[in-house]
């Protein structure tokens, strides 16, 4: 079976499985949600994903290795993640 998510940079089998289980099945779904909301969706399903998944998703959307995201960009993602109160998070 063809898995479009596995073709994206940074995303491996486990992260693709988590994304699928969270209702994210292709690059279009990922782009529509964005990295922060996709990460929230995975966490809401109970998966024990670290912040590396957040960075990996953002890197996948930008077609860069997550390690190459500047620290300021990672801080911005963390700020967006923390900006919404827990009761509003997915």
ChimeraX commands (.cxc) that place a marker at each C-alpha (Angstrom):
marker #1 position 0.00,0.00,0.00 radius 0.5
marker #1 position 1.27,3.45,-0.94 radius 0.5
marker #1 position 1.73,5.77,2.03 radius 0.5
marker #1 position 2.21,9.38,1.00 radius 0.5
marker #1 position 3.28,10.40,4.51 radius 0.5
marker #1 position 6.31,8.09,4.34 radius 0.5
marker #1 position 7.53,10.01,1.29 radius 0.5
marker #1 position 7.83,13.20,3.35 radius 0.5
marker #1 position 11.13,14.12,4.95 radius 0.5
marker #1 position 11.45,13.23,8.67 radius 0.5
marker #1 position 8.40,10.96,8.86 radius 0.5
marker #1 position 8.99,7.28,9.50 radius 0.5
marker #1 position 6.74,4.30,10.01 radius 0.5
marker #1 position 5.76,5.09,13.60 radius 0.5
marker #1 position 5.03,8.76,13.05 radius 0.5
marker #1 position 3.01,7.91,9.92 radius 0.5
marker #1 position 1.01,5.33,11.89 radius 0.5
marker #1 position 0.31,7.87,14.63 radius 0.5
marker #1 position -0.78,10.46,12.07 radius 0.5
marker #1 position -3.06,7.94,10.32 radius 0.5
marker #1 position -4.61,6.96,13.66 radius 0.5
marker #1 position -5.24,10.68,14.23 radius 0.5
marker #1 position -7.10,11.08,10.93 radius 0.5
marker #1 position -4.20,12.54,8.97 radius 0.5
marker #1 position -3.69,10.39,5.89 radius 0.5
marker #1 position -1.73,12.44,3.36 radius 0.5
marker #1 position 0.36,15.55,2.83 radius 0.5
marker #1 position -2.75,17.58,2.05 radius 0.5
marker #1 position -4.27,16.71,5.45 radius 0.5
marker #1 position -0.97,17.63,7.09 radius 0.5
marker #1 position -0.75,20.98,5.29 radius 0.5
marker #1 position -4.38,21.78,6.10 radius 0.5
marker #1 position -3.82,21.22,9.84 radius 0.5
marker #1 position -0.27,22.49,10.13 radius 0.5
marker #1 position 2.40,21.07,12.40 radius 0.5
marker #1 position 1.00,22.30,15.72 radius 0.5
marker #1 position -2.53,20.99,15.21 radius 0.5
marker #1 position -1.28,17.72,13.71 radius 0.5
marker #1 position 0.96,17.23,16.76 radius 0.5
marker #1 position -1.98,18.03,19.04 radius 0.5
marker #1 position -4.11,15.46,17.21 radius 0.5
marker #1 position -1.48,12.77,17.78 radius 0.5
marker #1 position -1.13,13.67,21.46 radius 0.5
marker #1 position -4.94,13.69,21.86 radius 0.5
marker #1 position -5.01,10.07,20.69 radius 0.5
marker #1 position -2.78,9.21,23.64 radius 0.5
marker #1 position 0.47,8.61,21.78 radius 0.5
marker #1 position 3.58,9.46,23.76 radius 0.5
marker #1 position 5.10,11.69,21.12 radius 0.5
marker #1 position 7.94,14.02,22.04 radius 0.5
marker #1 position 8.42,17.53,20.71 radius 0.5
marker #1 position 10.69,15.99,18.08 radius 0.5
marker #1 position 7.51,14.88,16.29 radius 0.5
marker #1 position 6.33,18.49,16.24 radius 0.5
marker #1 position 9.62,19.55,14.67 radius 0.5
marker #1 position 9.61,16.56,12.30 radius 0.5
marker #1 position 6.14,17.47,11.03 radius 0.5
marker #1 position 7.14,21.10,10.53 radius 0.5
marker #1 position 10.28,19.99,8.72 radius 0.5
marker #1 position 8.22,17.64,6.55 radius 0.5
marker #1 position 5.95,20.53,5.58 radius 0.5
marker #1 position 8.97,22.69,4.78 radius 0.5
marker #1 position 10.94,19.82,3.16 radius 0.5
marker #1 position 13.89,20.26,5.51 radius 0.5
marker #1 position 15.46,18.04,8.14 radius 0.5
marker #1 position 13.95,18.82,11.53 radius 0.5
marker #1 position 17.47,19.33,12.95 radius 0.5
marker #1 position 17.92,22.19,10.49 radius 0.5
marker #1 position 14.98,24.19,11.87 radius 0.5
marker #1 position 16.43,27.27,13.55 radius 0.5
marker #1 position 16.06,27.39,17.35 radius 0.5
marker #1 position 13.88,30.49,17.00 radius 0.5
marker #1 position 11.49,28.59,14.73 radius 0.5
marker #1 position 11.29,25.71,17.20 radius 0.5
marker #1 position 10.61,28.22,19.97 radius 0.5
marker #1 position 7.83,29.75,17.87 radius 0.5
marker #1 position 6.24,26.31,17.39 radius 0.5
marker #1 position 6.45,25.67,21.14 radius 0.5
marker #1 position 4.87,29.06,21.79 radius 0.5
marker #1 position 1.99,28.25,19.45 radius 0.5
marker #1 position 1.56,24.88,21.12 radius 0.5
marker #1 position 1.46,26.46,24.58 radius 0.5
marker #1 position -0.68,29.44,23.56 radius 0.5
marker #1 position -3.98,27.61,23.60 radius 0.5
marker #1 position -5.40,26.58,26.99 radius 0.5
marker #1 position -5.54,22.83,27.61 radius 0.5
marker #1 position -9.36,22.68,27.46 radius 0.5
marker #1 position -9.24,24.02,23.88 radius 0.5
marker #1 position -6.57,21.62,22.68 radius 0.5
marker #1 position -7.55,18.65,20.55 radius 0.5
marker link #1:1,2 radius 0.2
marker link #1:2,3 radius 0.2
marker link #1:3,4 radius 0.2
marker link #1:4,5 radius 0.2
marker link #1:5,6 radius 0.2
marker link #1:6,7 radius 0.2
marker link #1:7,8 radius 0.2
marker link #1:8,9 radius 0.2
marker link #1:9,10 radius 0.2
marker link #1:10,11 radius 0.2
marker link #1:11,12 radius 0.2
marker link #1:12,13 radius 0.2
marker link #1:13,14 radius 0.2
marker link #1:14,15 radius 0.2
marker link #1:15,16 radius 0.2
marker link #1:16,17 radius 0.2
marker link #1:17,18 radius 0.2
marker link #1:18,19 radius 0.2
marker link #1:19,20 radius 0.2
marker link #1:20,21 radius 0.2
marker link #1:21,22 radius 0.2
marker link #1:22,23 radius 0.2
marker link #1:23,24 radius 0.2
marker link #1:24,25 radius 0.2
marker link #1:25,26 radius 0.2
marker link #1:26,27 radius 0.2
marker link #1:27,28 radius 0.2
marker link #1:28,29 radius 0.2
marker link #1:29,30 radius 0.2
marker link #1:30,31 radius 0.2
marker link #1:31,32 radius 0.2
marker link #1:32,33 radius 0.2
marker link #1:33,34 radius 0.2
marker link #1:34,35 radius 0.2
marker link #1:35,36 radius 0.2
marker link #1:36,37 radius 0.2
marker link #1:37,38 radius 0.2
marker link #1:38,39 radius 0.2
marker link #1:39,40 radius 0.2
marker link #1:40,41 radius 0.2
marker link #1:41,42 radius 0.2
marker link #1:42,43 radius 0.2
marker link #1:43,44 radius 0.2
marker link #1:44,45 radius 0.2
marker link #1:45,46 radius 0.2
marker link #1:46,47 radius 0.2
marker link #1:47,48 radius 0.2
marker link #1:48,49 radius 0.2
marker link #1:49,50 radius 0.2
marker link #1:50,51 radius 0.2
marker link #1:51,52 radius 0.2
marker link #1:52,53 radius 0.2
marker link #1:53,54 radius 0.2
marker link #1:54,55 radius 0.2
marker link #1:55,56 radius 0.2
marker link #1:56,57 radius 0.2
marker link #1:57,58 radius 0.2
marker link #1:58,59 radius 0.2
marker link #1:59,60 radius 0.2
marker link #1:60,61 radius 0.2
marker link #1:61,62 radius 0.2
marker link #1:62,63 radius 0.2
marker link #1:63,64 radius 0.2
marker link #1:64,65 radius 0.2
marker link #1:65,66 radius 0.2
marker link #1:66,67 radius 0.2
marker link #1:67,68 radius 0.2
marker link #1:68,69 radius 0.2
marker link #1:69,70 radius 0.2
marker link #1:70,71 radius 0.2
marker link #1:71,72 radius 0.2
marker link #1:72,73 radius 0.2
marker link #1:73,74 radius 0.2
marker link #1:74,75 radius 0.2
marker link #1:75,76 radius 0.2
marker link #1:76,77 radius 0.2
marker link #1:77,78 radius 0.2
marker link #1:78,79 radius 0.2
marker link #1:79,80 radius 0.2
marker link #1:80,81 radius 0.2
marker link #1:81,82 radius 0.2
marker link #1:82,83 radius 0.2
marker link #1:83,84 radius 0.2
marker link #1:84,85 radius 0.2
marker link #1:85,86 radius 0.2
marker link #1:86,87 radius 0.2
marker link #1:87,88 radius 0.2
marker link #1:88,89 radius 0.2
marker link #1:89,90 radius 0.2
view
